[in-house]
């Protein structure tokens, strides 16, 4: 079973917009406001996609991103926040976000978010070794 898309945003209006956009796209999703529950879920699913608001669990996103990337290295973090400064976005990119999107207000915004989610899923799929690669490594490793 694949992991749901996690919504991590302290802003209830943005969280509702994201939930609506995910429902429209047919994505399984969970909203959370607790960083420890989010990290546990990401570790349980060995990765996943997080739609991270400007603040989460009472912390600024720039403080949350390194925690998520440290505790769940395979997670794709998509920062969903109103227009931010170039310096803020640069910092977020340096910390490893996958993408920065504005909260979806129009159908075009929803389409953009769905495209980004599709790209994140493809990236995570590529990061996982194929079964035959894992098997060949196991067989070669056992002969050494």
Buried (B, 14 or more C-beta within 10 A) or exposed (E): EEBBBBBBBBBEEBBBBBBEBBEBBEBEBBBBBEBEBBBBBBBEBEBBBBBBBBBBBEEEBBBBBEBBBEBBEBBBBBBBBEEBEEEBBEBBBEBBBBBBBBBBEEEEBBBBBBEBBEBBBEEBEEEEEEEEEEEEEEEEEEEE
